[in-house]
Structure formats: C-alpha cells, structure tokens
Amino acid sequence: MRRKIAIIGSGFSGLSAAAYVARQGHEVHVFEKHDKPGGRARQFTTTEGYVFDMGPSWYWMPDIIENFFNDFGFNTSEFFELVSLDPQFEIIFADEKLSLPDSLQEMKMLFEKMEKNAGGQLEKFMKAAQYKYEVGMKDFVQKPCYKWLEFISPKIAVSALKLNLLTNFRSYVSKYFSNPKLKALMEFPVIFLGASPGKIPALYSLMNYGGYALGTHYPMGGFYQLVLAMQKVAEFQGATFHFNSNIERINTQNGKVTLLIINGKKHFFDAVVASSDYHHTESLLDASVKNYDEKYWQQKTFAPSCLIFYLGFNEKIHGLKHHTLFFENDFDEHIDAIYRKKRWPENPLFYSCCPSKTDPGVAPKNHENVFLLMPVAIGLNDEEDIRQKYLVNMIRRIEKHTGTTNLMEKVVYQKSYCVSDFRSDYNAYGGNAYGLANTLSQTAVLKPKIRNKKVGNLFYTGQLTVPGPGVPPSIISGKIVANEVSKFLTIQNEKHPVTAHF
C-alpha cells in the first residue's frame, strides 16, 4: 500500500533514499532547509562569473556512483560528461613534487624510481586492495549493521583475514613501502575517513583501489552535476522536493513519529528518514526517545572540520594542477593538532583544487577558480583574522610552488567557510565536515544505528551512520535505509492498511 514518507535533507544520502523509497511506490517528500539540493555539496555562482562547488571535489569509486543510476535504468553519461584526470593529482613535498599518473603501469614505474622493488609492491598492494574493494564495497558496507550476525556469511567469513580488519592502515602500508614519500602517497586517501592512518583499519586500503586504480574523475560543470542528476532520478520516481523548509520539531507518540513541524506548520507522515546531522535530528525529539545522549556524542571521534577558501583570480596560475596536495610539513604534527591538541595547526598541510584547469566554464576567460581546504579540529574558534592568517600561509606556498608572485593582489573574489559555518548551515556537530571517523571502534555495528530504537518509523542515513563518510558511502547509506523502510512498511501494511494524510 502506498504510504507518505518524509526525507529530511537533500545531501547525497537523502537524494539516494528519496529515489529508492519513491521507486517502491510511496509518496515521498524531501524537505531541505536551503534553497537548493545538495547539502554540503551545494554550488554557488558569483556575479563575477565564478562557479564554486562548496564541498566534495574528488570523484572516486565511479562504479559505485554508476550503480546508483543503473539501478534506475540510467547511466551517468545521460546527465553529465565525466572526464579522467591525468595526472590524478600532484603532491608537493619540501624538496620535490610528485605527479600521480592515471595509468597503474606508469604509477608502478614512478614507485620503482623512488624505491627498489616498490613497483612490484604496488602491484601486490593494489591486488589486495581490489579484493577488499570488491568484498567491502559490494558486500561488507551494504549491511544495516544492527547486529554482528549480519556478517556471518560464507563469503565474509572466508574473506575475514584478507580484509585486515584488525590491522591499522599505517602498519599495513609499512609492510609494502619504506620510502616516507610513498607512504604519504598511500596514506593520503584515508584522510577522507577522518582519522590518523594509525587509527584506521587496513580494510580501507580499498580507498586506494577506488581512487588510484579506478582513477580520479571530474564531472564537467562541477561536482554539483551529480547532485542535480540524482535529484532528477528521484523526481522521475515521483519524489517531490520542498526547499527553504526547516524541520523545527519531530513529535512522537506511542513509539511512532506522529508529525513534523516544518516552517511552523504540522505535517503527517507514515515514516521519516533523516539525512540531516544525526545529533541535530535527535535534538528535535523528546529526550526520552533519543537513541543517544550528549555523553555518547562527546565520547565519539569525529572526522575533522576544515577551513575552506573559494578564490577567483584575474589571471591564470601556471604550474597549478587540478588537484594539488601541499605536504611540505609533517603529516603527524598536523593530525596531532586535530585529534590530540584540538587546536589550530602551526605547520599545516592543505589541498588545492583548480577545476578551471579542466573546465573553462567555472571561471571567466583567462581567470582561475581555486578551492583551498585545510583540515582542522572541530569546535575551534574561527574568527576572520585566524582564517586570513592561514590564507596568507597557503597563498605563499602556492606562489613558491608555481613561481608566481603577488597572488593576493590578483584575487577578485574571496569567500571563506569554516567550523562555525558548518555548524550554522548544516547543524553539524562541533562544526564537523566529514561525520564520524572510520576508526575500528566506530566501524559497522559500532556506528550510530540506522533506525531509532524507540520510535519505529524514524530512520537515519548519512555520514554519521552506516557505512560512513564520503560520497559513495552516503549514496549506499540511502539505499540501505530505503530497504529498511520498505521492510518496516511491509509489516505496517499487514497490520494497519491505512494511509496518513499530508
């Protein structure tokens, strides 16, 4: 029987959940507090003609994203043009720079130049990473993770040792490589998982395969093209989107959500899927029906927040690649500032994205579009003078790398985004940017549950629940929760074959 379902938020997990739930034949309404879809992946255009993606810029695991569209009879190519980047990115060390080629064979040659037998070791590493990717992304992360018994399957049991769940990523990489620069190169992908490589399970070498082996891509027009495409898919299934719609309260009674208060008005639904920040969603509930109290969240290890700058330059910056990692400083020192000292780093690392190198449409002619990102601890004070201090630091390092001068004088557009902005725009706990860190103690069943334990028709999706942070995992999260909603509604239809009123 057709039911009315509310989706709170239109980030990747919300878009995914909306599409899958609507395909089940239900009436789906997506409520988004902003004036457009995408959440952290929104996009904005300036009066000067710059087009900035606000969040994700690494298009990795293209097969996972493609699978979403295939599930609905589409291909990504029907919505946007995807191009492969070569080099995938450049990494800047204190004494040299390395460009990671798109070809795995060329990658092996690069590794061999830097360390004897490293090319062969890379091949072994990637073979093992491919196995983890195929088991992990196609089986392991597809579970709702209520109980460990979900993982008792012949395939996962046979794969247990090969998945290296109990080995930390840093130790695992060290078994293959000795050169510190190669180690840094191999450790980089797990930065997106929000913790030191010493705290991340070696299972996540699957990220190296999903990125390096499958390649780094870019959707022409910007990452936001993926958001728009997923919105269209959801709408094709019948989902309706409501923008500038803020959820103010989730009312419950007798173990069920009874209504949502949206922009001061009451709306009734048969089930609710919250892709909004998990902690914030629960703040809209009575304390008696929350899954977790404040102490629980305070004890969790969150992925970092970040300081972002969106910059428009009135001339080209020669020597800057589409993706560039500035790793001239000590990686562990920066990580220590984020997780142990919880303060601004003294010698930061940062990342630069210059999409106008690939896509001329995101900047005026002969101008440059640059996105700078520096990971920082959550909960920091981020006054404008602090932000500007780090902007000057990053610009000077770009000048040194590219041989350019006076770049600050060539900035014709500038906007910063940091901890307080994540908190105010997305209700992000502590101003986090990437959800919970994928540490061993926060993996699978140990993550916040995808379903409310006391309110049967309230579900959660996104980077604070299973399977974790990142665009592909968020898309998978939406599919997982849609399946759980379907199971719940099937039971409800058998018990109470009635339809609620909007």
LUMLORO-707517 format. One record per residue (C-alpha): residue number from 1; x, y, z. Coordinates in pm, whole numbers, plus 32768, in hexadecimal, padded with zeros to 4 digits. Example, Ala and Ser with C-alpha at 12.3 -4.5 7.8 and 13.67 -1.06 7.14 Angstrom:
BEGIN
(1 (84CE 7E3E 830C))
(2 (8557 7F96 82CA))
! end
This chain:
BEGIN
(1 (8000 8000 8000))
(2 (8076 815D 7FAB))
(3 (80F8 8222 80D9))
(4 (8173 8387 8111))
(5 (82E2 83A4 8169))
(6 (83AA 84D6 81CF))
(7 (851C 84F6 817F))
(8 (85CD 8601 824F))
(9 (86EC 8698 818A))
(10 (875C 8678 8020))
(11 (88CB 861F 803F))
(12 (8943 84E8 7F89))
(13 (88AC 83F5 8084))
(14 (875F 84AE 807F))
(15 (8755 84B8 7F04))
(16 (87A7 8346 7EF5))
(17 (86A2 82E9 7FFC))
(18 (859C 83BD 7F4B))
(19 (85D6 830E 7E00))
(20 (85D0 81AE 7E8D))
(21 (84A4 81E5 7F73))
(22 (83E0 8290 7E5D))
(23 (842A 816D 7D74))
(24 (8376 808D 7E6E))
(25 (8239 8149 7E10))
(26 (821D 822A 7F3F))
(27 (81D3 839E 7F45))
(28 (831F 843D 7F9F))
(29 (8355 85A4 800F))
(30 (84B8 862A 803A))
(31 (84DF 8756 8120))
(32 (8619 882C 80FB))
(33 (8665 895C 81D4))
(34 (872D 8A05 80BD))
(35 (86AA 8A8A 7F72))
(36 (8744 8972 7EA6))
(37 (87A0 8801 7EC9))
(38 (88F4 8775 7F1F))
(39 (893C 87C5 808A))
(40 (8AB5 87DC 80AF))
(41 (8AD4 87A0 7F39))
(42 (8A1C 88DE 7ED4))
(43 (8AA5 89C9 7DCD))
(44 (8A9C 8B43 7DA9))
(45 (8AE2 8C37 7C8F))
(46 (8B73 8D92 7CCC))
(47 (8B1D 8ED4 7C14))
(48 (8C80 8ECC 7B8C))
(49 (8C36 8D83 7AD8))
(50 (8CE0 8C81 7BB9))
(51 (8C2D 8B38 7BFE))
(52 (8C96 8A94 7D46))
(53 (8C47 8939 7DC7))
(54 (8C27 896B 7F3D))
(55 (8C90 8812 7FAF))
(56 (8CF8 86C8 7F0A))
(57 (8DEF 86E0 7DEC))
(58 (8E85 857E 7DD9))
(59 (8DB7 84A5 7CF0))
(60 (8E32 834D 7D59))
(61 (8D91 81F3 7D4A))
(62 (8CDD 8244 7C04))
(63 (8C49 80E8 7BF2))
(64 (8B8E 8118 7D3B))
(65 (8AFB 825E 7CBE))
(66 (8AA9 81BD 7B6F))
(67 (89F6 80A2 7C25))
(68 (8901 819A 7CBA))
(69 (8897 8214 7B61))
(70 (8894 80B2 7AD4))
(71 (879E 804C 7BE5))
(72 (86A5 813A 7B44))
(73 (86F3 80E8 79DB))
(74 (87DD 820E 799D))
(75 (894D 8252 7961))
(76 (8A0D 837D 79E5))
(77 (8A61 83D9 787D))
(78 (88F1 8434 784A))
(79 (8919 854C 794A))
(80 (8A7F 85CA 793A))
(81 (8BCE 8599 7893))
(82 (8CD0 84ED 796F))
(83 (8E3F 8523 791C))
(84 (8F6F 846D 79A8))
(85 (9082 8544 7A3C))
(86 (91EB 8501 79DB))
(87 (92A9 8537 7AB3))
(88 (91AC 84DC 7BBB))
(89 (9253 85D5 7CA2))
(90 (93A1 866B 7CFD))
(91 (9435 864E 7E58))
(92 (952D 8754 7ECF))
(93 (963C 86F2 7FC6))
(94 (9741 87D7 805F))
(95 (984C 8770 7F64))
(96 (9790 86EA 7E34))
(97 (963E 86B5 7D94))
(98 (9599 8578 7D13))
(99 (9487 8559 7C0F))
(100 (93AF 8423 7C2F))
(101 (9361 83A4 7AD0))
(102 (9212 8317 7A65))
(103 (92B2 81D3 79E9))
(104 (9300 80C8 7AEC))
(105 (9426 8057 7A17))
(106 (94B9 81B6 7A1A))
(107 (9474 81C5 7B8F))
(108 (9545 808C 7BBE))
(109 (9663 812A 7AFD))
(110 (9651 825F 7BDA))
(111 (965D 818C 7D16))
(112 (9782 80C0 7C90))
(113 (984B 81FF 7C57))
(114 (981A 8262 7DBF))
(115 (9858 8113 7E67))
(116 (98E7 7FCC 7DEC))
(117 (97DB 7EC3 7DB1))
(118 (96C9 7FBE 7E0E))
(119 (9622 7F8E 7CBC))
(120 (95EC 7E1F 7D04))
(121 (957B 7E71 7E63))
(122 (947D 7F66 7DDA))
(123 (93F1 7E56 7CF9))
(124 (93CB 7D6D 7E26))
(125 (9333 7E83 7EF7))
(126 (9234 7ED8 7DEB))
(127 (91DA 7D6B 7DB3))
(128 (918C 7D48 7F26))
(129 (90D8 7E99 7F23))
(130 (9003 7E2C 7DFD))
(131 (8F96 7CF8 7EBF))
(132 (8F35 7DD1 7FE9))
(133 (8E7F 7EC0 7F01))
(134 (8DB5 7DAF 7E5B))
(135 (8D58 7D09 7FA5))
(136 (8D45 7E47 8074))
(137 (8C82 7F2F 7F8C))
(138 (8BA4 7E24 7EF4))
(139 (8B56 7D5A 802C))
(140 (8BEF 7DD3 8176))
(141 (8B6C 7F3A 8169))
(142 (8A14 7EDA 80E7))
(143 (8999 7E65 823C))
(144 (88AE 7F28 8321))
(145 (8997 7EC5 843F))
(146 (889D 7E79 8551))
(147 (895E 7D45 85C1))
(148 (8AAC 7C9C 857D))
(149 (89EA 7B6A 8509))
(150 (89A8 7C20 83C2))
(151 (8B15 7BE5 836D))
(152 (8B09 7A70 83A6))
(153 (8B01 7A08 823B))
(154 (8BE2 790E 8188))
(155 (8C70 7A20 80A9))
(156 (8CC9 7B0D 81C5))
(157 (8D44 79F3 82A4))
(158 (8E32 797A 8196))
(159 (8E9D 7AE2 8159))
(160 (8ED3 7B42 82C6))
(161 (904E 7B26 82CE))
(162 (9079 7BC5 817A))
(163 (8FAB 7CF2 81E7))
(164 (90B0 7D4A 82F2))
(165 (8FAA 7DD5 83E0))
(166 (908D 7DC5 8510))
(167 (91C5 7E5A 846F))
(168 (91EF 7FD3 846B))
(169 (9223 807A 831D))
(170 (9375 8115 836E))
(171 (9411 7FC8 83D3))
(172 (9378 7F25 82A3))
(173 (9410 8023 81B1))
(174 (9563 7FFE 825C))
(175 (9565 7E8D 8202))
(176 (9571 7EEF 8095))
(177 (963B 8032 8088))
(178 (975E 80D4 8140))
(179 (977F 821F 8088))
(180 (96CD 8327 8161))
(181 (9647 83DB 802E))
(182 (95AD 82A0 7FA2))
(183 (9515 825D 80F7))
(184 (947F 83BA 80FA))
(185 (93F8 8381 7F9C))
(186 (9354 823C 8004))
(187 (92CF 82C7 814C))
(188 (922E 83F7 80AC))
(189 (90E2 8353 8040))
(190 (9081 82F8 81A5))
(191 (9097 8465 8211))
(192 (8F34 8479 818D))
(193 (8ED1 8379 8295))
(194 (8F20 8472 83A7))
(195 (9033 83E0 847E))
(196 (91A6 839A 848C))
(197 (9211 8273 83B1))
(198 (927D 81D0 84F7))
(199 (9111 81C6 8567))
(200 (9071 8158 841F))
(201 (9043 7FE1 83D6))
(202 (9113 7F5C 82B4))
(203 (8FCB 7EF2 8214))
(204 (8FC1 8054 8189))
(205 (90DD 8016 8099))
(206 (8FA9 7FE0 7FC0))
(207 (8FB0 815F 7FA6))
(208 (90FB 814A 7EEE))
(209 (9062 8062 7DF1))
(210 (8F21 812C 7DD4))
(211 (8FF0 8266 7D98))
(212 (9144 821C 7D05))
(213 (90F0 80E1 7C3F))
(214 (8F95 8147 7BC7))
(215 (900D 82A9 7B89))
(216 (8FB7 8409 7BF3))
(217 (8EA1 84AB 7B29))
(218 (8DEE 85F6 7B01))
(219 (8C88 8639 7A8C))
(220 (8C8B 875E 7998))
(221 (8BC6 887C 7A31))
(222 (8C3C 881B 7B8C))
(223 (8BF2 8712 7C91))
(224 (8A9A 87AC 7CB9))
(225 (8A35 8705 7B74))
(226 (8A23 85C1 7C3A))
(227 (8933 8663 7D31))
(228 (8851 86E2 7C1A))
(229 (8858 858F 7B6E))
(230 (87F6 84D7 7CAB))
(231 (86DF 85D1 7CE9))
(232 (8659 858C 7B8B))
(233 (8665 8416 7BC7))
(234 (85A4 8441 7D0D))
(235 (84A3 851F 7C5F))
(236 (847E 8422 7B46))
(237 (8418 8328 7C56))
(238 (8312 841F 7CD4))
(239 (83C6 84CC 7DF5))
(240 (8366 8636 7E3C))
(241 (8464 8735 7EBB))
(242 (8413 8851 7FAA))
(243 (8524 8958 7FD6))
(244 (8548 8A63 80E3))
(245 (8499 8967 81C4))
(246 (852B 8954 8321))
(247 (84CF 8833 8408))
(248 (8489 88CE 855C))
(249 (8403 87A7 861E))
(250 (83CB 862F 8603))
(251 (829C 85CE 86D7))
(252 (8271 8467 874A))
(253 (8168 83A0 87FE))
(254 (814F 8230 885B))
(255 (8295 81D5 87B0))
(256 (824D 8283 8667))
(257 (8293 83D2 85C3))
(258 (813E 8478 85B7))
(259 (8197 85BB 8505))
(260 (82A7 86AA 8495))
(261 (8297 881E 84D2))
(262 (8323 88C4 839B))
(263 (8335 8A3E 8384))
(264 (8234 8A50 849A))
(265 (8139 8963 83F9))
(266 (80DB 87FC 8450))
(267 (810E 86E4 8353))
(268 (80B8 8576 8382))
(269 (817B 844E 82F5))
(270 (8189 82D6 8315))
(271 (8304 82D0 8334))
(272 (8423 83C6 8344))
(273 (8586 83A4 82C1))
(274 (867B 84A3 834E))
(275 (87AE 84E6 827B))
(276 (87EC 861D 834C))
(277 (8900 861D 8453))
(278 (88AF 84F8 853C))
(279 (88EF 85BA 867E))
(280 (881F 86E0 8603))
(281 (8703 85FD 8597))
(282 (86F2 856C 86F5))
(283 (86EE 86C9 878A))
(284 (8599 86EE 86E4))
(285 (8513 85C8 87AE))
(286 (84AA 85A5 8919))
(287 (85D1 852E 89EA))
(288 (8519 83ED 8A43))
(289 (851C 836E 88DB))
(290 (867B 83CE 886D))
(291 (8765 82B6 8809))
(292 (888E 8362 88B0))
(293 (88CE 8465 89BE))
(294 (89D0 857E 89BD))
(295 (8AD4 84AB 8A6F))
(296 (8ACC 83B0 8952))
(297 (8B1C 84B8 884D))
(298 (8C2A 8557 8925))
(299 (8CE2 840A 8930))
(300 (8CDC 83D7 87B8))
(301 (8E02 841E 86D3))
(302 (8D8F 850D 85C7))
(303 (8E31 8546 8479))
(304 (8EC7 86A2 8457))
(305 (8E26 87E4 83FB))
(306 (8EDE 88B7 82FD))
(307 (8F35 8A16 8296))
(308 (8ECC 8A51 812E))
(309 (8F0F 8B77 804A))
(310 (8E5C 8BB1 7F01))
(311 (8F3E 8C95 7E33))
(312 (8F20 8D37 7CDF))
(313 (9063 8DB3 7C3D))
(314 (906C 8EA7 7B1A))
(315 (917E 8DE8 7A66))
(316 (91EF 8C81 7A2D))
(317 (92D2 8BDD 7B2F))
(318 (93C8 8B13 7A63))
(319 (9452 89DC 7B07))
(320 (931F 8995 7BDF))
(321 (9270 884B 7B95))
(322 (90FF 87F7 7BB8))
(323 (9149 8748 7D04))
(324 (927F 879F 7DD0))
(325 (92E0 8728 7F2D))
(326 (93D0 8808 7FEC))
(327 (9485 8715 80D1))
(328 (95C6 87D9 8113))
(329 (9589 87C6 828B))
(330 (9572 86A2 837C))
(331 (9433 85D9 834F))
(332 (9426 8550 84B2))
(333 (9459 86A7 854A))
(334 (9324 8726 8495))
(335 (925B 85EF 84F7))
(336 (92CA 861D 8661))
(337 (9248 8783 865F))
(338 (90F5 8705 85E8))
(339 (90BE 85D8 86C9))
(340 (9196 85FB 8801))
(341 (91DA 876D 8833))
(342 (9097 87E0 878A))
(343 (912D 8929 871B))
(344 (918D 89DF 85DE))
(345 (92BF 893C 8539))
(346 (9409 89F7 8540))
(347 (948B 895F 83FD))
(348 (9359 88F1 833B))
(349 (9329 8815 820D))
(350 (9220 887D 8113))
(351 (9179 8821 7FCC))
(352 (913E 88F4 7E97))
(353 (9039 88B2 7D8B))
(354 (9049 897D 7C4A))
(355 (8F27 88FB 7B73))
(356 (8F58 8A0F 7A71))
(357 (9089 894A 79FA))
(358 (8F94 8846 7977))
(359 (8E4F 8905 7956))
(360 (8E5F 8A65 78C2))
(361 (8CF0 8A9A 7914))
(362 (8D2D 8AC6 7A8A))
(363 (8DEF 8C0E 7A66))
(364 (8DF5 8D3D 797E))
(365 (8EE3 8D25 7855))
(366 (9052 8D2F 78BB))
(367 (8FEE 8D26 7A2B))
(368 (9021 8C0F 7B2A))
(369 (8F31 8B66 7C1A))
(370 (8FE4 8AE7 7D53))
(371 (8F5B 8A28 7E7F))
(372 (9043 8A06 7FAD))
(373 (8FFE 8914 80C9))
(374 (90BE 88E6 820D))
(375 (9045 87DD 830A))
(376 (9016 8865 846B))
(377 (8F8E 87EA 85B8))
(378 (8E1D 8806 85FF))
(379 (8DA2 8905 86FC))
(380 (8EAC 8A0C 86B4))
(381 (8E79 8B82 86B9))
(382 (8E9B 8BF3 8552))
(383 (8E9B 8D6D 8551))
(384 (8EE8 8E1E 840B))
(385 (9049 8E84 8472))
(386 (90A1 8D16 84B3))
(387 (9013 8CB0 8362))
(388 (90D8 8DC0 82B0))
(389 (921B 8D5A 835A))
(390 (9200 8BFF 82C4))
(391 (9195 8C84 8172))
(392 (92D9 8D4B 815F))
(393 (939B 8C11 81C2))
(394 (92F7 8B42 80AF))
(395 (931A 8C4F 7FA3))
(396 (948C 8C79 7FEB))
(397 (94C3 8B03 7FC3))
(398 (9406 8B04 7E78))
(399 (94E3 8C25 7E07))
(400 (961B 8B62 7E64))
(401 (959F 8A2C 7DB1))
(402 (9534 8ADD 7C72))
(403 (9639 8BEF 7C66))
(404 (952E 8CFE 7C60))
(405 (952C 8E3D 7D2E))
(406 (9430 8F28 7DCD))
(407 (930F 8E33 7DB1))
(408 (924A 8EE0 7EC3))
(409 (923A 9015 7DE9))
(410 (919F 8F46 7CD3))
(411 (907E 8EC7 7DA6))
(412 (8F3A 8F5F 7D23))
(413 (8E4F 8E7A 7DE4))
(414 (8E7E 8DE7 7F40))
(415 (8D9B 8D27 802C))
(416 (8DFF 8C56 8159))
(417 (8D47 8B38 8200))
(418 (8DA4 8A94 8349))
(419 (8D34 89F2 848F))
(420 (8C24 8AEB 84EB))
(421 (8B99 8AE1 8389))
(422 (8B78 8966 838D))
(423 (8AC6 8986 84D9))
(424 (89D3 8A96 846B))
(425 (8991 8A1B 8308))
(426 (897D 88A4 8347))
(427 (8947 888A 84C1))
(428 (8A88 87BF 84B9))
(429 (8AF5 873E 860D))
(430 (8C25 8809 8679))
(431 (8C30 8899 851A))
(432 (8CB1 874F 848A))
(433 (8CD6 8733 8312))
(434 (8CE5 85BA 82DD))
(435 (8C17 850E 83EC))
(436 (8CA8 8402 84CF))
(437 (8E07 8381 849B))
(438 (8E18 821C 8419))
(439 (8EE5 8198 853A))
(440 (8ECE 8028 859A))
(441 (8DF8 8080 86CB))
(442 (8D09 813E 85E6))
(443 (8CE8 8040 84CE))
(444 (8BB0 7F83 845E))
(445 (8AD8 7F1A 8589))
(446 (8B96 8010 8665))
(447 (8B11 813D 85A4))
(448 (89D5 81F9 8608))
(449 (88A9 8123 85A7))
(450 (87F1 815B 8461))
(451 (86A1 813B 8512))
(452 (8617 81DA 864D))
(453 (85FF 80D5 8761))
(454 (84C8 816D 8800))
(455 (8415 820B 86D9))
(456 (83CD 80FD 85DB))
(457 (8390 81D9 84AA))
(458 (84BF 82BD 84CE))
(459 (85FB 8269 840A))
(460 (874F 830F 83E2))
(461 (8838 831D 82B8))
(462 (8979 83D0 8259))
(463 (8ADE 83F4 82CC))
(464 (8A96 83D0 8442))
(465 (8A07 8273 8419))
(466 (8A5A 8147 833C))
(467 (8B23 811B 826E))
(468 (8BDC 8265 82B0))
(469 (8C63 83A9 821A))
(470 (8C9A 83F1 80AA))
(471 (8BBE 8417 7F78))
(472 (8BA7 82A7 7F0C))
(473 (8B68 822B 8072))
(474 (8A58 8334 809D))
(475 (89AE 82BF 7F5E))
(476 (89BF 815A 7FE1))
(477 (8937 81D0 8131))
(478 (8801 8256 8084))
(479 (87C6 8108 7FDB))
(480 (87F3 8047 8120))
(481 (86FA 811E 81DC))
(482 (85FF 8107 80BD))
(483 (8608 7F8E 80DB))
(484 (85C9 7FA9 8252))
(485 (84A6 8096 8218))
(486 (8414 7F9D 8120))
(487 (8428 7E82 8220))
(488 (8384 7F5B 8328))
(489 (826A 7FCC 8243))
(490 (8226 7E6A 81CD))
(491 (81E8 7E05 8335))
(492 (8115 7F3D 8371))
(493 (8043 7EF7 823D))
(494 (7FF6 7D9F 82C2))
(495 (7F8F 7E2E 8415))
(496 (7EF5 7F7B 83BB))
(497 (7E93 7FA2 824B))
(498 (7E4C 8119 825B))
(499 (7EEB 824F 81C3))
(500 (7F49 8384 828C))
(501 (7EE6 84E0 8220))
(502 (7FD9 85F1 81B6))
! end
